[in-house]
Amino acid sequence: MPVVLYHFPASPPSRIALAAAKVVGVDVNIKIVDLFAKEQLKEEFVKINPQHTIPTIDDNGFILWDSHAIATYFVSQYGKDDSLYLKEPKKRALVDQRIYFEAGTLFPRMRAIVFPVIFLGNKSVEASVKAAAYEAIGFLEKFLEATRWVAGDHLTIADVVCAVTATSMQAIGLDFSGYPKTQDWIERCKKIPGFQEANEEGVKAFGEKVRSSLPPNHLAP
Ligand SMILES: N[C@@H](CCC(=O)N[C@@H](CS)C(=O)NCC(=O)O)C(=O)O
């Protein structure tokens, strides 16, 4: 039976799980949980995931949430080899570090911009919040000055994880023109088979939702 993915396309973490599935080649049965209609709070979903976050998967009774855990699980369980999530401890540690960077720095700094706009109706973003997002993009740029992909010279699952968030940051109007390595890497990530299929439509909707709530060029540096 295919893996059930509880998904909402506008959500960046949810697109990470879907992109990981498509890139690895996991057969998923998508069930939409509409966050704008608060469907994640329905009793049947909270029973599955008491933290009521998407993405969540049900792999024939094995329940897992958090996009990062799901992405690495997909590679470990269904990958044709370990190239996207290397088993050698030091190489794997670097992949993990970049995934934790997305989880602990890149995504939270974007979320600090978008959550108040989407869910609290804010019409502007404080300069310090915007600066923190650009600082995180700057870290990504440094990684990519050193290596072709975020965790070394080969594509790994960390690229899929970070690229979904980076494309989301672009889509809301953060300006990447000062980050040429990151821009080039984003374009290469879009060519990873399956990536755009999972990300393109949702990232567009996400970007439009945020940009339409803010004054023009509000997130320019
Ligand atoms: N660290 C989690 C974050 C998941 C998350 O916060 N998802 C949000 C949507 S972007 C959500 O489901 N929010 C609904 C809620 O918390 O009730 C992951 O990477 O999966």
The ligand as an SDF file (V2000), in Angstrom:
LIG
                    3D

 20 19  0  0  0  0  0  0  0  0999 V2000
    9.3490   21.0960   12.1900 N   0  0  0  0  0  0  0  0  0  0  0  0
    8.1200   20.7210   11.5540 C   0  0  0  0  0  0  0  0  0  0  0  0
    7.2470   21.9360   11.3530 C   0  0  0  0  0  0  0  0  0  0  0  0
    5.8640   21.5490   10.8460 C   0  0  0  0  0  0  0  0  0  0  0  0
    4.9050   22.7060   10.9220 C   0  0  0  0  0  0  0  0  0  0  0  0
    5.0820   23.6330   11.7260 O   0  0  0  0  0  0  0  0  0  0  0  0
    3.8710   22.6550   10.0910 N   0  0  0  0  0  0  0  0  0  0  0  0
    2.8920   23.6930   10.1230 C   0  0  0  0  0  0  0  0  0  0  0  0
    2.6020   24.1920    8.7170 C   0  0  0  0  0  0  0  0  0  0  0  0
    3.9620   25.0260    8.0150 S   0  0  0  0  0  0  0  0  0  0  0  0
    1.5910   23.1490   10.7060 C   0  0  0  0  0  0  0  0  0  0  0  0
    1.2420   22.0130   10.4630 O   0  0  0  0  0  0  0  0  0  0  0  0
    0.8830   23.9640   11.4870 N   0  0  0  0  0  0  0  0  0  0  0  0
   -0.3700   23.6140   12.0240 C   0  0  0  0  0  0  0  0  0  0  0  0
   -0.3930   23.5700   13.5190 C   0  0  0  0  0  0  0  0  0  0  0  0
    0.6920   23.6790   14.1520 O   0  0  0  0  0  0  0  0  0  0  0  0
   -1.4770   23.4390   14.0600 O   0  0  0  0  0  0  0  0  0  0  0  0
    8.4070   20.0270   10.2200 C   0  0  0  0  0  0  0  0  0  0  0  0
    9.4510   20.3150    9.6400 O   0  0  0  0  0  0  0  0  0  0  0  0
    7.5930   19.2030    9.7890 O   0  0  0  0  0  0  0  0  0  0  0  0
  1  2  1  0
  2  3  1  0
  2 18  1  0
  3  4  1  0
  4  5  1  0
  5  6  2  0
  5  7  1  0
  7  8  1  0
  8  9  1  0
  8 11  1  0
  9 10  1  0
 11 12  2  0
 11 13  1  0
 13 14  1  0
 14 15  1  0
 15 16  2  0
 15 17  1  0
 18 19  2  0
 18 20  1  0
M  END
$$$$
